[in-house]
Amino acid sequence: MSNYFEKLFSEFKIKNVLLRNRIVFLPHYTALATMDGTPSEKEIYYYTERAKGGVGLIISGNYAVSKSGQMHRTFINASDQKVIPVFSKITKRVHNYGSKIFGQITHAGPTKMEKPQSDLWSPSQIIEGSSGTHTMKIDEEEINEVKHAFEKSSKNLIESGFDGVEVKIAHDGILRAFLSPHYNKREDKYGGSFENRARLSVEVLKLIRKSIGFEYPIGIRLCMDEFEDDGYKLEDAIRFAKYLEQNQLIDYINVDAGTTWLSYIMQIPPMSIPLGYSEYMSASLKRHISLPVIAFGRINDPVQAEMILQNESADLIGMARQLICDPETPKKAKKGDVDGIRKCIACMDGCVGQCIQFQPIRCIQNPAVGKEKFFGINKLKKTSNRKRIVVVGGGVAGLKFSEIAAKRGHEIVLYEKNNFLGGQLNLLKKIPFRNEFSEILRYLEFQLVKYKNIEINLGFEVKKENILAVNPDVIIIATGSQRYIPQEFQALNTYSSIEVLSGEWNEGKNIIIYDKLAKNEGLGVAEYITEYYDNAKITFITPANNAGEDINFLNLDILYRKLFESNFKCIPYHEILKVKDEKLIFVNKYSRREFIINKYDSFIYIGDIISVDNLFWELKGNAKELYRIGDAKAPRLVELAINDADNLARSI
């Protein structure tokens, strides 16, 4: 199969640095550092894991060049020499596994994640769009401080064994802010004309070159389009790239787009943005320069990556979330195990969704992320005590447990009452902005058919006596959960989300959705209806202050855009009080004023979920070892079901 990826697995040189393949692990914030801005042991194992997986180049970062340049205290301060010992361990281990590593450096400028925000260094004083905070216009003395901070940080990277330096002129940071007409309103030598707005970046690059010499590659991560009305566009970025190449200031360009936080969906696209959406940017850039170009933007498949290279849209393939989700993507692709690659679904829940809360990076599919020292590649140990394990339930928790336990050598007998596997994933994937959850099911099903020590029984609703007759050593109850509508709220044509997504409802035109939870489920059902029922008019009522307020804003923004373009009305901070004579009575949770809905065709109640755990309690005291996992333990998110199952399977 690797013959099909001829370009992807060909060697490539950036300046004098030879890469074993064209796959690049892109820089990103991990929230794995300490609160004083120094790298932790977790960082060492995190990057080592990607090198073990076979990536050609790792670009770690984004490292702050000074204390004033940190987006948050957990952003590593590369100008502080105390980072060198840990950085040196990272580079040494990455090199031991055959990868090369560059370090990306930046100054956060007008973009900070701390609240309340500290000084936002900016070319001009404006209101920063995401926070409403006024930025601080920096003077020439502070500009010089920024320049020398980049210089000092680049020296520290090289002293630590990095193979090259990348300067961030991308979706956030002071250098892009100076380049951007949106941020830069100056009238001195650093503002106004294109050349003046580019001046700070040019001066920084010249200082770094003078500092580290010509032996080491210097590249940039370049925002190709800010996607803001008064920001710079693709043609402006190409002009800047040509200018840098003509002046021999850089050795490659790592493509990027969007801004933090105003057009972030183009920077870190959710699954509603198509795979490979930004290929046109790297392709356009390549037509105008001869420097190596790294593509980015929802690339999660080696076939897709090879096509980009064959199309000459880029020289190298950048992946961040895909290599978080499956660090062994390069190794698997090279040996032809394409179906065995666990693909990132761009859900934004584990990685970005965690980091923006300053929580260590995670992945809903890969429980090892951030815990590579204990759960990484080759850490799963074969059992010395093979057991016969009955798993009841073929949803995500049952499947994940079966995968890990089978890999360890246990004998698995799985029972699923339906004629198909996947449980509620089969309904979740029907929601347009969650449709790629089908990939989780595809991957787990593929894993199960690989192992001869797994027996799968479909269409079999197992009873207590059936299980005990098998005489298992261990019983795993993974029977999931079900929706529950309290009797007092059941009106004419009342439905759960499950009934709607299963098509077991009479939709009508005037639809009331009551969402008690404010998570993905409620707005997901609303989006499903607007997508597939043309004449639907939705009134969405929730006790929360905002519809879907528990959804991370990276997904919520684009979902709001779609819903409010349809016939969708939201009424927040209202609880359902009662149903009387088929009238729905709601109350404002603050004022306690009631309002009544008399006419509707369908009422969708989203709230109570209960574990299907009857079998667990029947077996309690009658089994050698008995466990419940996933929703059978407590209804929760997919990520927690996978973690729950993985942890238990490793311990038996």
PEFEN-V601685 format. One line per field, one symbol per residue. ss: DSSP state (h for helix, s for strand, l for the rest). phi: phi as a letter, one per 20 degrees, with the letter a starting at -180 (. if undefined). psi: psi as a letter, one per 40 degrees, with the letter a starting at -180 (. if undefined). A space follows every 10 residues. Layout:
# PEFEN-V601685
ss = ???
phi = ???
psi = ???
This chain:
# PEFEN-V601685
ss = lhhhhlllll lsssllsssl llssslllll llllllllll hhhhhhhhhh hhllllssss ssssllhhhl llllllslll hhhhhhhhhh hhhhhhllls ssssssllll llllllllll ssllllslll lllslssllh hhhhhhhhhh hhhhhhhhhl lllssssssl lllhhhhhhl llllllllll lllhhhhhhh hhhhhhhhhh hhllllssss ssslllllll lllhhhhhhh hhhhhhllll lsssssllll lllhhhllll llllllllhh hhhhhhllll lsssslllll lhhhhhhhhh lllllssssl hhhhhlllhh hhhhllllll llllllllll lhhhhlllll llllllllll lhhhhlllll lllllllsss sslllhhhhh hhhhhhhlll ssssssllll llllhhhhll lhhhhhhhhh hhhhhhhhhh lllsssssll lllhhhhhhh lllsssslll ssssllhhhl lllsslhhhh hlllllllls sssssllllh hhhhhhhhhh hhllllssss ssllllllll llhhhhhhhh hhhhlllsss sllsssssss llssssssll lllsssslll lssssslsss sllhhhhhhl lllllssslh hhlllllhhh hhhhhhhhhh hl
phi = .fffdgfgde fbddldeeef beeceffafd lefffdmdfd fgfgffffgf fgfoffcdde peefeaffee fbfeefefee fffggfgfff ffffffdned bddecbdfme dcdfcfffge fbfbeceffe dmefedfeef ffffffgfff fffffffffe nfeacddecc fboffffffe ffeedfcefd bnfgfffegf ffffffffff fdnefefccc edfeaflcgd eedgffffff ffffffelec dacdfbbmce dfcffeecff ffefgmgdgf fffffffdcd ffcdeboldc bffgffffff fleadcdecd ffeffbfegf ffffeneffe feefdlfmee efgfffdmeg gcbfedfffn cfgdcfgmef effecfcede ddodefffff gfgfffffof eddddcfeeb eolfgfegff fgecffffff fgffffffff dfecdddemc efdgffffff lffccdecem bbfcdggfde dfleceffff femebdfmde dddddfemdf fffffffgff fdcfefdddd dbfffbfmfe efffefgffg gfffedeccd celcdfeadc lmeeddcffe emfeccdeda dbdddcafcc fecgffffeg ndcfcccccm ffeafbfggf fffgffffff ee
psi = dedefdddfi iihhbehhie aehhhiiihe feiieefiii dddddddddd ddeeidhhhi ahhieideeh didehhgeeh eeeddddddd ddddddeeii hihhiihdbe hieihiiahg hidihihhdd eeihihhiad dddddddddd ddddddddde eieihhhhfa diiddddddh eddheieaee iciddddedd dddddddddd deaedhihii hhhehefide aiaddddddd ddddddefei eihhiiiiih edfdeedghi eehihfdedd ddddddeeie ihhhiigfhe hddddddddd efeidihhhc ddeddgdedd ddddeegdde hhhhefdedd cddddeefii iihddgeehe fdddeaheeh iiieghihhh hhhfaddddd dddddddeei hhhhhhdiei iebeddddee hdeedeeddd dddddddded heehhhhifh hiidddddde fidihhhfea iiihhideeh ahfhiidddd deefihdadh hhhhhddfad dddddddddd degdehhhhh hieidihfee hidddddddd dddeeaghhh hifhihdihh fehhhihhed eehiihhdhi dhhhhhchhi igedddddeh eeidhhiiia dddhhaiddd dddddddddd e.
